């Protein structure tokens, strides 16, 4: 993402002009937009024209519109963003108050104006405009006959390719069909890796599987690379890291990211940091439940006691339509930071973010046990009974 201009007033009202440069920037833009914001961007509008003879025709004309945002639609697979709203600025082709949909695209400038830019939104712009925040981890999660090639970016887990091949069972005295199908499967996975992984950016490629599938696959891949003199794979051999996973499905990627060998290798990536924070939370919940809270009310009470060491919160909560509810989450984040706590904002498109979403989207690891909160809850419920 490229920041072209930033004009903010003292009360944090104002506008920001940005140019999304990569597909992931569309995800950042989706998180910046809210209903009620003002969006200015170029778009194509179908305009009816009448000639001197009275015949009516229509032309597609590119024009710049300013919309009051009413609906936002994001397609995570295609990374496309459509914004629907009403026109709020004079335009020769579009009447004031008329509805229009703008499709935001990479490399096309837009200006976003808000009545209030809060700390979470401003932080996201900083992150989006920092070139270090890019997809530096790739993963191949596989079992016999199924493989997912994923890019693990700081904000989401993107499935770039899915390879499925039917592998016949081994038969007594005849394994040729099984072996041929397995070789065909491995070859398709190798092709998908070369097509979808940019080795100039990616620091590490995880190859995760149950059993010996990952070893057999890596042996096959590098033997073929030597035979065909595939410099791309041979030069990047050191980036491949084999780890265990329970299956070849996407959800098994979390196990691979939790592996201590992987965590040390990926220690400088945000994705691994989020997975570790969630893992620490679950361990704390198991061993010291008085130091692991989830749910907004419990976490807020822990924050009042200045007990929060690490706050885990899903970015989905900041897209809440209700301004008061959204402000409540922003206030929690700011307060935890003021009290010298760590805040980790999880992406709802990331495997770890999906899991946090199942825990209400907000959780906290505490500095010290706060047992009386759960006791208070029990007292209040017994009173209601």
N, C-alpha and C positions, 0 to 999 in steps of 0.2 A: 504494500500500500504506500502511495506517495502523498504526503501532506503538502498541498499547494498553498493554502492560506488558513489562518486561524484568527478569528475576530471574536474575542469574548469580552463581555462587560464585567464590571466589578461584582454584579449579582449572578454571574455565571450564565447569563443569557447571551446569545450570539450565534455565530455560524462558523462552520468548518467546511473547507473545500478539499475534496480528496479524489485520488485516482486509484481505483483498484487495479492491481497489476497481475494478480494470480487468482486461480479459482477459489483458493481459501479466503482471499480478501472479501469475497462475496458473503462468506459466513460471518466475518467480522462486521461487514456492513449491515447484515441482517440483525445483529445484536446491537448495533448503534441506533437503528430505526425504532421509533415508537409511534403509536397512533397519536395524532395531534401535532406531530412535527411538521415542518415545512421542508419539502424536497424540491430542489431545482435541478433539472437535467434535460438533456436533449432527447427527443423522442420522435417517432414517426406517426403522423396523424393522417387519416384518410379524409380528404376535403372535397366536397362537391363543388363543381364549377359550372356556370351557365354561359354558353357562348352567345354571340350577338343574334344568332338564328333561333335561339331558345332551346337548343339541345343541351341536355344535362350530362356531364361526365364526372368522373372522380379521379383525383390524383393523390398519390402518397407524397406528403411533404414533411421534411424534417424541420422541426421547430423546437424551441426551448420553452418548457412549461414549469410553473411552480405550483406544486400540489400540496394540499393539506392532507396528510397521510391518514387513510381510513382502514386499509387492510394491507397486510404484508404476507407474501407467499414465497417460501424458500424451498427449492428442490435440492436436497443434499447430494444426490447422486450426480446430477448435471451441474451443480453449483450455479443455478440460475435464480435470480431474485426479481420478483414482480411486485410493484408497489401501486396500489389503487388509491385514488383520492380525487378531490374536487379542485378545479383550477381556481387559484386565489389571486392571480395577477393578469392584468390586461394582455390579451393576445389576439392577433388578427385572425387566427384560424379557430380558436377555441373560446367559447363564451365563458364568462365568469360563472363559477358554480357548476360547470359541466364536468361530468365524470371522465376520467382518463386513466389508463394503466401505463406506467413507465416500466420498461424492462431494463434494469441496470446491468451493465456488461463490463467485463475487464477492459482496461485502457480507455474508458470513457468517463470524463470528469463529472462529478455531481457536487452540489452544495447542500448541506444539511443544516437547518436552523432549529434551535430548541429554545424554549423559554427558560430551561434550567439544565445545564450540563453538570451531571454529578460526577463524583470521583471515580466510580466504576467505569463509566463510559469514557472518560478522559484517559484512564489507564489503558483501556482496550485500544484506543487510537495510538497511544505510545507503543504498545506491543505490536500492533499491526504494521506500524511504520518502521519497526526495528528489523533489519535484514537478518539478524541472528535467529529470529523466530521463524524457522522454516522446517520443512519435513526432513529431519535428519535421521530418521529411523524407518527402515522397511522391515516387513515380516512376511515369511511364507509359512502359513499354518497348514499342516497337511496330515492326512492318513491315506492308506492305499486307495487310490481312485478319486480322492477329493483334495483340492488345495485352494486356499485363498491367498492371493497376493495383496498385501495391504501396505499403505503408507501411514505411519503414525506421526501425525503433525502435532504441534502443541495444542491444537484445538479439537482435533477429531481423528478418528480412525477411518480412513477412506479405503474401501475395498476396490482395488483397481482391476482385478481379474479373478474369475472363479473357473477352475479347471475340474471337469468331471469326466472320468473315463470308467467304463464298466470293466472290472478286472475279474475274469473267470477264476474259480477256485482251482487249486492244484489238484491234479488227479494222480493216482498211483501209476508210476511208470511213465507219465506224460505231463510235464510241466511247461511245455513249449508255448501253449496258448496263454497261460498265466504270465510267463516271462515276457512274451511279445507285447501283451497289453500293458504290462508294468513299464516296459521301456518306452512305449508310445506315450504313456501318462507322464513319465519323467521328462521326455522331450518337449511336451507341450508346456510343462511348468517352466523349463529352462527358457523357452521362447517368451513366455509371459514375463519372466524376470527381466529379460533383456529389453522388452518393449516398454515396461511400466516403471522400472527403477532407474532413477538418474543418479549414477554413481559419483557424479561431481558434487552432489549435495549430500547424499546419504552417507552417514558415518558408519552405520552398522546394519547388516541384514540378518535378522533372526530367522533361523530355520527350525521350526518347532513341530514335533510330532510325537505320537506314542511309539513305543518299541524301537525298532532299528530303522524305521522308514527314513528318518532324516540322514542317518549315516549312509545308507544305501543310495539315497538321492544325491547327496553331496559327492560321493565317490563317482557316481555316474556322470554328474555334471562336469566335474573337473577332468575326468578321463576323456570325455568328449571334447572339452575345451583344449586339451593338449593335442588330441588327434586333428582337430580342425584349426588349430592355432588361433583360438579365440582370445585375442589380447584383452578385451574388455573384462571377461571373467577372470582370466589368469592374473591380471594386474590388481584386481580387487578381491582376490582370494582371502586376504587377511580380514576383510570386513565381514565375512560370513561367520556366524556364531550359532552353534547347534545347542538347542535347549529342549527340555521335555514339555509336552502338552498332552492333555487327555484325548484330544481329537483334532480333526482338521477344520472344525467350525470356527467362525470368527470369535465367538465368546471365549474360546480357549486361549486367546492371545493374552488375556489378563494374567493367566498362570505363568506364561513365558516371561512377561514383563516383571513378574514378582521374583523370578529366579535370582539369587544373590549374585551369580556370575554376570547376569545381564544387567542388574542394577549398578554394579561397579563400572561396567563398560559404558553404560548410558547415564552415568551420574550427572552429566552436564546438560541433560535434556529435561524439559518441563514434563513430558509425558511420564518419564520414570519417577519424577518427584511426586506427581499426583498419585500414581499407583502405590508408591511407598507410604504416602500420607494415609491413604485409605486402608492399606494393610496394617499400619500402626494403629489406626482407629479400631479395626476389628479385633486386633490382639488386646488392646486396652479394654474393649467391651467384654472380652472373654475373661481376662485376668483381674482387672480392676474396674468393674462397671461404674463405680462412683466417679471415675475420671473420664468417662466417655458418654457424651450426651448427644441426642439427636432430636429433631423436632424444634420448631421455631421458639415456642414458649420456654422449653427447658434451656435451650442455648442462650436465649436472652437473659434468663435468670442467672445463668452461670457467668455471663458477661457483666451483669450488675455486680457480681461478687469479684470481678476482675480476675477470674479464674481461667480464662481461655488462653491456652498456649498456641494451639493451631485451630483455625476455623476452616472447615471444608464446606464450600457452598457452590451450588450449581448455577451456571450462567442463565439457565432457563428461568430462574426466579426473578432475574432482572428484566425479563421480557413481559412481566405481569402487566396486564392492561390497567389495573387499578393503581393510580399514582400514589396513593397513601401506602398501599402494601409494598410497592417497589421502594418507596422512600424508607420504609421500615428496614428492608434488607440492606440498603445503602448505608443507613445509620449504623447498623450492626457491624458492617465491614469497617467503616471509619473508626468506630469505637474500639474494636479489637486492635486495630493498628495503633491507635493512640495509647493503648495499654501495653504496647510492645509485643503484641501477639503476631503470629504469622497467619496470613490469609491466603488460601489456595482456592482460586475460582476454577471449578471444573467445567469442561465443555460437555453439554448434554449429548453431543454426537460422538464422544469418546467412550470406550468401553468402561473406563473407571467412572465417568460421569453418569452413565446409564445405571450403574450400581448405586451411586450416591442418590440418584433420583428415587430409587426404591426405599431409601431411608429418609424420605420427605425432602431431600435436596439440600438439607442443612444439618451439619454435625460438627462436633467440637471435641478436641482432646484437651483435657484440663491440666493445669499446672499442679493442682492439689485436689484431693477428693472433696466433693460437695454433696455429702450424703443427704442433708436435710431437704434438698429439692424433691427427691423421690418420695421422702416421708410426707412433705407438704401435699404432694399430689394425692398420696394415699388418704390423708386426712380429709382433703376436700371431696374426694369421691365417696368416702364413707358418710360424710355429712349429707351429701346429695341423696344417698340411699335412705 
